[in-house]
Amino acid sequence: MNQLNQANKEAVWDLWQRLNYATSDQVPDLLRAALHDDVNWNVSAPIDQIMGVDAVIADFWLPLLDSFPDLKRAPYVFMGGIDESSQLYATAGGEEWVSGCGYLTGTFVKDWLGIPATHKKTNIFFGVFYVLREGKVAETYLQLDILAVMRQAGYQALPPAPGAEGGKIPAPLAKDGILLTEQDALESRKSVQLVQAMGKGMRRYVRSRDGGDLRSMEQDKYWHPDMKWYGPSGIGACFSKEEYEDFHQRPWLEGFGDRNISREGSGRRMGRIGEGPYCAGGIWDTAYSHHNGAYVGMPASGKLLTLRDFDWWKREGEYLIENWVPIDMIDLFRQMDVDLMERLRQQIEARKRGAEWL
């Protein structure tokens, strides 16, 4: 298992390094060599699902490189693992995952997804999970903070976040997130077990009983007093447990407070993998919660919402100290009948007319 995991990480890391230095005409051959022909490629809204390597090249990579021709990837966390609990591939020994998050950075020279080009350096936070089979990528789940690209272009599709927004999300404080070598198995298990215990604590919350009282989750048992939580555009970064609770947890639980929704048969679960002090996991188009209360000004709709949500956790000793959390906010809001891409278009038109759009 360790040898397989190391080989998978080497394959993805090699692809990332080659893409960093490839010309646009070299990219198709690199992708065809690294991806299965029928790869299932999923990206944040409004891109969504793309099937097959040729479509991935034509509909995702070439338009991206056309807009950001000098695009480079700088990962913060890079890790892999075999999820032996997977029911899909249990007979084969588990699903093979490689995962990472960080930044794509390039000069924004041509409009992308309707966002006007700035001709300036632009940073795109990314988080990705790959499924590998026989040494090649079979599935991809990629989060891009598209709202942050809008903001860098001068547009704000959601109100300013309660947490810190603007600039770049910090890298791991210890600068130890690139796990190219084999990690200690005991430390890896500790990381996964701590995240699992933290998640069980969160599920003790009952919205109708607890409201804004978070004590039932007993999160002090799991989080370091100096915890840092790095959320997506619209939520922002939180640099203390108090900020995390005030800026994210309470508003989120007011809007989406269900904690024991059945996820059977819905969406895709990312493999819960651990390497050394790091753990990663996530969900994609998975049943998450009813829209129970107001969130960012949107009244409760009562709809059962799905979520695209990734996590990378860093453990320090017996506590979790850092957490990178990309969430597809564009997809979440369109389920609440709010089209953030249309908001962008309206703001662009208002600016052309010289109108104040904020």
Secondary structure, DSSP 8 states (H G I E B T S, - for coil): -HHHHHHHHHHHHHHHHHHHH--TTTHHHHHHHHEEEEEEEEETTTTEEEESHHHHIIIIIHHHHHHSTT-EEEEEEEEEEEETT-SSSGGGT-EEEEEEEEEEEEE--S-BTTB---SSEEEEEEEEEEEEETTEEEEEEEEE-HHHHHHHTT--SS---SSB-SS-----TTS--B--S---HHHHHHHHHHHHHHHHHHTT--HHHHTT--GGG-GGGTEEEEEEEE--TTT-EE-SHHHIIIIIIHHHHHHS-------TTSSEEEEEEEETTEEEEEEEEEEEEE--S-BTTB-----EEEEEEEEEEEEETTEEEEEE--B-HHHHHHHTT--HHHHHHHHHHHHHTT----
